[in-house]
Amino acid sequence: MKSLCLESDVSISPASLLDAIFLRCEGAYADITMRNYRRDLENFAIWCRKEDVSFLPAQPLDVAHHVNGLIEAYTFSTIRRRVSAIKFAHRMMDIPSPTDTSDVYLALRRAKRQKGRRPTQALGLTAELLHRILQACPDTLSGKRDAALISVGYDTLCRSAELCWMQVADVDLDAQTAYIARAKNDPFGDGRHAALSNRTVAHVRDWLSASKVKSGPIFRGLHTLEAGKSQLETSSIRRLVKAAARRAGLNDASLRLSGHSMRVGAAQDLMVAGYDTLAIMTAGGWKNAEIVARYVEKARLCRKDGFLFADPSLRLNALSD
């Protein structure tokens, strides 16, 4: 597709600009990245309209002012992503980005110093919590799906988006493996394989048999007590994990669990079981050792009466069930 140019029509609306930008990008970026960027740019367009300043191209001082206004309400990671979205839009229009200037650089430095850059980490759904949650899943279609999804998420250390994208064909129950074809940090689809425990294979077989799902997305929403055709959304996975924890009587934990918790908990269990950083990175498809270190640091503080407790045998038992 040809590049965009503002010079031909300076009156084009922000919505039309965004439509054109994201049409060009189809297939080049992950859907979740495009959704986040679109939402961030729509918010920036609304701010620009209120401030009566130019949206695209934006001016450095205006972007810096926008960043300053975000500091009180948002985390640094969200602020940084919103600036990245602005940079992305300018790049897609082949115009100089205001984010590459000292004004915006200094605004981001101020935001980082005031907010700190450490993201809030979800509570790890460790083997102990996993066992209690799976035990409480009811013998219903939704219960079978939830048990299969949570168990697969733990064994594969998948992000919630990766569970959404997982297809029936990606899971080989006889070989007890799952292929993760797409990932946030794998934009070109190199993929990775993960092992499935006997426990997980049993839950997946149960779900597929009850739902009659034969192909396409393996984890789906339910409609009139039947499996729908479309994949679950990440927000749905977050809700079902929390609901499953509440069913298990883990009300306090449910407030801190998320769709990412299986990944966090499995990484913590691997560390406590004696696996080194490289092994954990390989298991979860990480490319950055610092991120893994942040995931597992709390496991070093485990106590028998805390949710971070993970006896080294529990992870090994869970994998061999």
Order of alpha helices (4+ residues) and beta strands (2+ residues): alpha-alpha-alpha-alpha-alpha-alpha-alpha-alpha-beta-beta-beta-alpha-beta-beta-alpha-alpha-alpha-alpha-alpha-alpha
